[in-house]
Amino acid sequence: LVHATPSNQTPVTEKGPSGEVQDSSGMKTRLEDISIDRKYCLRGWMGDAEVDVDLGILTSLRFLEKEAGYQAALTMKDGQEFVIDVDAETSLMGTAPFGSLRLPLKSVASVCF
């Protein structure tokens, strides 16, 4: 089973995790307090189900362009892996040493927490 929070509930993480974000050009940036559209979860779809995945349970995210849109390949702290469909226009946000950073998911290659 996937540990995902139903979309009508707030995930348990109160502050976003830290990690290294790599964009589609290969640029890597270390970020603190990572969020997705100011939420500490990644909203997506598994089939017909809408899910919110708590960023605090993940070790990595990879974003993949597919024919029908974008997907996120997620790896959880317990080693489980799964894929969800995501909205590519959603923004990943965080605080870098030089200031705040915002990047649409379609421009994110990966995140390692």
N, C-alpha and C positions, 0 to 999 in steps of 0.2 A: 504494500500500500504506500501511496505517496502522502507525506505529511504536508498537506496543504490546508489552508484555512478557507472555509466557505466565504464567498465574496461579501456577504453581509456582516462579517465579523472582522474585528481589527486583529492583525497578527500580534504576537506577544513581544516582538522586538521593540524596544523603546528608543534605541539609538542605532543608526546604521553602522554596519561593519566597516572596517578598513580593508583596503586591497589595492591591487595594481590593475589598472584598466589599460587595455591595448586597443587603440582605434584601428580603423580599416587601413590607415596608411602605415601602421607599424609603430606609431608613437606610443610609448608607455608612460603612464603618470600614476604616481602613488596618491591615493585619495583616502581621506577620513570621512566618516559619517556618510557612507554611500546610501543613496535612496533612488527610487524610481518614481518620478513625478511627485517628489516630497513624501513618499510613503516607503516604509521599510519592508516592502514586499514587491514581488514581480507578479503582475496580473497577466493571466493568459488563459488559454483554452486547451482542454484535453477532450477531443471529440466535441460533444455538445455542452460539456460542463465548463463553467467559468471557475478558475481557481486563483487564489492569491497565495504565492509561495513566500514564506518568511525568509528574507535574505540571511538571517542569522543561522539557518540550518544548512547553508550551502558552503562548499569549498571552491566551486568554480562555476562560471557561466560561459557558454560559447554561443554566439549568435550566427545563424545560418540563413542565407537567402534561399528560398525555395520558389518554385513556380507560382504557388498560390500566396506568397507572402514571406514572412519571417518566422523563424523558430528559434527557441532557446534550448540548448542542450545543457541540462543542469546536473551537477554532481553534488550529492549531499554529504555531510560529515560522516555518515555511517557507510559511505561508499556506493549507495544506490544511485543510479542514473536514470533520468527520464527526459523527455522532450515535450515542450508545450509550444503552441502557436502564440505569437505575441504581436502587438501593434508596433510596427517599426517607427512610428512617429512619437512614441512615448520617449521621454528623456531620462537618461541616467544622470544623476547629479552627485556632487561630492565636494569636499574641501581639499584643495591642493596646497602645498606650501606657499604658492604665489597668489592664491585667491580661490574663488569658487569656480567650478567647472560644470558645464552642462553639455550633454552630447546625445543626439537622438540614437535610439537603439540600432537603427540601420547603419550607423557609423561606428558601432562598437564591435570589435572582433571577439574580445574575451575579457573576463574579469576573474582574477584569482584572489580569493579572500584569505 
